[in-house]
Amino acid sequence: MRSLRRSAAEVPRGTALVVGLVSGSHAVNHMYLVLLPPVLPTLAREFEVSLAALGVAMGAQAFVNTVCQLPYGYLADERDRTLTLGLCLTLGSIGALILALAPTFEWLLVGQVVVGLGVAGHHPAHFPLLADATAERNRARAFSVHGFAGNLGFAAPPVLITAIAAHPALTWRHAFGLIGGVGLLYAAVAVVTLLRGVDPEIRRSNADADVDAPPGREPRSVGDRLRAGIRSIASAPGILGLGLFALVASTVMWGVTSFVVVLLTEGYGLDSGTANLALSSAFVVGAGLILIGGDLADRVGPGPVLVGSYLLVAAFVFALASFAVPPLVAAVCAVCAGSVGSLSLPARDKLADALSARGDVGKNFAVITVGIMIGNAVAPPVFGALIESSGLSPAFAAIAAVALLAVALVGTIVRRVDGAGVGAKGAGTGGD
């Protein structure tokens, strides 16, 4: 599989530009994913709906996001990465603007669906661009920078929304509108810069890397390519396993980030400003931990990093669920619970890259993102309903239990990957 990639000497110049543009896109798309959690209590009052209903709205975005992953993966791998990136940024921005103007809960749902249609394309577009723009020896670092920017995107909305809504003449709607407008501007800048400043060898798809076609054969039809892509995914147990791990891990992290503000305000009595600051701090700390996680994955291998990060998540979430800690300590635990899972992201991405042929990078990362988005879709309505039916403590204890399930699952996956000849340490050697 590795023979299909360019060697380090063949990688075109422009790495820094591509990493910068793609990382900026990651930040913008992640801002769209967490627009609602900082204002859930406000939205519940304004639209006269329950937390469970708002969980359904967040789940609707995640459902659409999930359904669109593989089509975007096909578009990026077989057609045009620049189109994929520009389309996802534009649709996500339009969705944010719809949310800003939503007069009813039904329009809020529409805005979330459009956001889902947009952000679905960012991973399938980003990872092929990063893979072809970076040398093997630097790829893990590029993934870390990409992840760092994504966490900054997660951190921005709580701070921006709180700061803007603090002005007597402004509300959350103005904050959403500002974020959507900036996203539209960035979409235009990113597409123009990619077209004018980046080598076409990086921008165009890898559809020409068709090693299965006999010499002289005409290019395969869309149907042939779709069937070949499905066969490739179905025959890659390592990728499918990582997709399952991503589902479980995402359920944990979205459970924490969706309701930790509610836990800190209603359970621990903290004011909303402090609670939102804790949520933003979790994303900022997580951004730094992504960079540390990339270095750790290079040094000790992905397996220990994946296992250790989710053991720590489980410990901090159990502490929150116990209500045995003082409010300010709970805020610190919330920061840790929402951030230490980020240590695992470069390790997961290195394994996925190591297991991918050059023409399958977009589709394989789409599979992993499908797992992430299913977890995103499941966590808000399930844990929102559990909070309303059983209370905050049982709901967060359940989140911690799912974190332990992620530990058991990733341990099994890493052992099987080792047995297949792509070691937990060796995968990093090939995929960084």
Beta strands, then each sheet from edge to edge (+ up, - down):
end
